[in-house]
Amino acid sequence: MAVLPVLTDPESMDVIMEAEANVVQGMAQFLCSTFVPSLQEIVVIPAEPTVNQVTAQVTAIKTLLCGYVAKECAMADLVKAIAKKTAVDNGVDPTVVCACSCNGAE
């Protein structure tokens, strides 16, 4: 059984950021090569889309955006956790990190 190396915090961040870059590249490829053409295929006559065809397009876009928002929320939680850990490592109270007075969100 292989033993995985223990990464330092900066090494872990590098791995996370590289993975995030790969996700974004994959999403861009999906949007341009798969998603947009699939939206275009829903409408049979581009000059005369039906209500049902437009509804199908909107539903597909909504589903995609909801998935993207969930991914970004998870990434934000990860960045917030890293910021709080870094604060603790530097002797800063983690409750003051990521506090935003502009919208009341933590």
C-alpha positions in Angstrom: 0.0 0.0 0.0 1.4 3.4 -1.0 2.0 6.0 1.6 0.8 9.5 0.6 3.0 12.4 1.5 1.8 14.9 4.0 1.6 18.3 2.4 2.4 21.6 4.0 -0.4 24.2 4.0 1.1 26.1 1.0 1.4 22.8 -0.9 -2.2 21.9 -0.1 -3.3 25.3 -1.3 -1.4 24.8 -4.6 -3.1 21.4 -5.1 -6.5 22.9 -4.3 -6.0 25.9 -6.7 -4.7 23.6 -9.5 -7.8 21.4 -9.0 -10.0 24.4 -9.1 -8.3 25.6 -12.3 -9.0 22.2 -13.9 -12.6 22.4 -12.8 -13.0 25.8 -14.4 -11.3 24.7 -17.6 -13.6 21.7 -17.7 -16.6 23.8 -17.2 -15.6 26.2 -19.9 -15.1 23.3 -22.3 -18.5 21.8 -21.3 -20.3 25.2 -21.8 -18.8 25.9 -25.2 -18.7 22.4 -26.7 -21.7 20.7 -25.1 -24.1 22.9 -23.2 -24.6 25.8 -25.7 -25.1 23.4 -28.7 -27.6 21.4 -26.7 -29.5 24.6 -25.9 -29.5 25.5 -29.6 -30.8 22.0 -30.5 -33.9 22.5 -28.3 -35.3 25.1 -30.7 -36.2 23.5 -34.0 -36.8 26.7 -35.9 -34.5 29.4 -34.4 -36.6 32.3 -35.7 -39.8 30.9 -34.1 -39.1 29.2 -30.8 -42.1 27.9 -29.0 -42.9 28.6 -25.3 -42.1 25.0 -24.5 -38.7 25.2 -26.2 -37.8 28.4 -24.4 -39.0 26.9 -21.1 -36.8 23.9 -21.7 -33.8 26.2 -22.4 -34.4 28.2 -19.3 -34.8 25.1 -17.2 -31.5 23.7 -18.5 -29.8 27.0 -17.7 -31.3 27.2 -14.2 -30.1 23.6 -13.5 -26.6 24.5 -14.7 -26.4 27.7 -12.6 -27.7 26.0 -9.5 -24.9 23.4 -9.8 -22.3 26.1 -10.4 -23.6 28.1 -7.4 -23.3 25.0 -5.2 -19.7 24.4 -6.3 -18.8 28.0 -5.7 -20.4 27.9 -2.2 -18.3 24.9 -1.4 -15.2 26.6 -2.6 -16.0 29.7 -0.5 -16.4 27.5 2.6 -13.1 25.9 1.9 -11.3 29.3 1.5 -13.0 30.5 4.7 -11.8 27.4 6.6 -8.3 27.9 5.3 -8.4 31.6 6.3 -9.5 30.7 9.8 -6.8 28.0 10.2 -4.2 30.5 9.0 -5.5 33.0 11.5 -5.2 30.5 14.4 -1.7 29.5 13.2 -0.8 33.2 13.4 -2.4 33.9 16.8 -5.4 35.7 15.5 -8.9 35.1 16.8 -10.6 33.1 14.0 -14.0 34.6 14.8 -12.8 38.0 13.4 -11.8 36.4 10.1 -14.3 36.3 7.3 -16.7 38.6 9.2 -18.3 40.9 6.8 -20.1 43.9 8.2 -21.5 44.9 4.8 -24.1 42.2 4.5 -24.1 40.5 8.0 -22.8 37.2 6.5 -20.1 35.3 8.2 
